[in-house]
Amino acid sequence: MKNDMIFIPICLAVDDLNWLLSAKILIIIPAYNEEKNILKTYTKIQDFNNQNGTNYDVIVINDCSTDKTLKICKENNYPYLSCCR
């Protein structure tokens, strides 16, 4: 792992996020049939960035969703990878 990258699972609860504000963060959002949640999730991450100036990148990993998850990602220009088995 490179010294300048920190990987933290999105579900990890951290009490003090101030140390993250200076780091380059890669947020990976796994998505399978998440059309009801993906817009809200991505928006919350953007809102956090706007309030705190966090240096981050976001990638949505679409795992062969059969709903509109991929369409929503494309319509909103979210960076995504589409993984199919």
C-alpha positions in Angstrom: 0.0 0.0 0.0 1.3 3.5 -0.8 2.1 5.8 2.1 -0.2 8.5 0.7 -3.4 6.5 0.5 -5.6 5.4 3.3 -8.3 2.8 2.8 -11.2 2.8 5.3 -14.3 0.7 4.9 -17.3 3.1 4.6 -19.1 1.3 7.4 -16.3 2.0 9.9 -17.4 4.3 12.8 -14.7 6.8 13.6 -15.2 9.3 16.4 -12.8 12.0 15.2 -12.6 12.5 11.4 -10.4 15.6 11.6 -7.2 13.6 10.8 -8.9 12.5 7.5 -9.3 16.0 6.2 -5.7 16.3 5.0 -5.6 12.8 3.4 -6.4 11.7 -0.1 -9.3 9.3 0.4 -10.8 6.8 -2.0 -14.3 6.0 -1.1 -15.6 2.8 -2.7 -19.4 2.3 -2.7 -20.4 -1.3 -3.5 -23.8 -1.3 -5.2 -26.1 -4.1 -6.1 -29.7 -3.0 -6.9 -29.2 0.2 -4.9 -31.3 2.6 -7.1 -33.2 3.8 -4.0 -30.0 4.6 -2.0 -27.2 5.5 -4.5 -28.2 9.1 -5.0 -28.7 9.7 -1.3 -25.4 8.1 -0.5 -23.4 10.0 -3.1 -25.1 13.2 -2.1 -24.2 12.8 1.6 -20.5 12.2 0.7 -20.6 15.4 -1.5 -22.2 17.4 1.3 -19.5 16.2 3.8 -16.9 17.3 1.3 -18.5 20.7 0.8 -18.6 21.3 4.5 -15.1 20.1 5.3 -13.0 20.4 2.2 -12.1 16.7 2.2 -9.7 15.5 -0.5 -11.4 12.4 -1.8 -12.4 10.4 -4.9 -15.5 8.2 -5.1 -16.0 5.1 -7.2 -19.3 3.2 -7.3 -18.8 -0.5 -7.9 -21.9 -1.8 -9.7 -22.2 -5.5 -9.3 -24.6 -6.4 -12.2 -27.5 -4.6 -10.7 -30.8 -5.5 -12.4 -32.5 -2.2 -11.3 -31.6 1.4 -12.3 -28.4 1.7 -10.3 -26.1 1.9 -13.3 -28.5 4.3 -15.1 -28.5 6.7 -12.1 -24.7 6.6 -12.0 -24.4 7.4 -15.7 -27.1 10.2 -15.5 -25.3 11.9 -12.6 -21.8 11.4 -14.1 -20.7 9.4 -11.0 -17.4 7.5 -11.6 -18.3 3.9 -11.6 -17.0 0.4 -12.5 -19.5 -2.2 -13.6 -18.6 -5.7 -12.5 -20.4 -8.7 -13.9 -19.9 -12.4 -13.4 
